[in-house]
Amino acid sequence: NSKVIQTPRYLVKGQGQKAKMRCIPEKGHPVVFWYQQNKNNEFKFLINFQNQEVLQQIDMTEKRFSAECPSNSPCSLEIQSSEAGDSALYLCASSRPGQGAGQDTQYFGPGTRLLVL
Amino acid sequence: GDQVEQSPSALSLHEGTGSALRCNFTTTMRAVQWFRKNSRGSLINLFYLASGTKENGRLKSAFDSKERYSTLHIRDAQLEDSGTYFCAALTGGYKVVFGSGTRLLVSP
């Protein structure tokens, strides 16, 4: 079973407010992913890290989100100015380093459900 | 353990032709997702299926959890379809297992 910890489980924000969520990956997993899961259960890749370095991110993440994975602290994903369309389940996953990021088994946390009013 | 076997590992197509990618699963999966990695390295979601088939433009995907496979069909391939395609299977728990990828090259 996954040991990825995500907090908070639920987050309610107004439009324009910052929304921050945290993730503690499994011990020994240097690769961390953030996904946005929509109401159709589709996983939208946002960003991934290996240790403290960003490996890949999509344009939306680059412009409106900030994310980091400092050493000895939880990883975080923050939406700078929340929009209604950001309401979703945000999932953090971690994995061992594979041959290429995204190709090893990923273990998911329970998610942070964000509601933007 | 849960494994995904993706084939072929590489595929060359001429513009206008088509082919299929396949993922076989060693256990019953509850859903599958297909991604394409673009030139910037981002994973673009193509399809999420819990069962049946879905179609979007020139792409069509099918998933049969009982028979333990999923396919991605590309028709009328275009140059911009080039890239690496991954399937990712969702197990009963919070685990996503990726296939090894198919590198597609579409040439004129």
Interface residues (C-beta under 8 A of the other chain):
Chain A: N1 S2 V4 N40 N41 E42 F43 K44 F45 L55 Q56 Q57 I58 A93 G100 G102 Q103 D104 T105 Q106 Y107 F108 G109 P110
Chain B: D2 A31 Q33 F35 K37 R40 G41 S42 L43 I44 N45 Y48 A50 F86 A88 G93 Y94 K95 V96 V97 F98 S100 G101
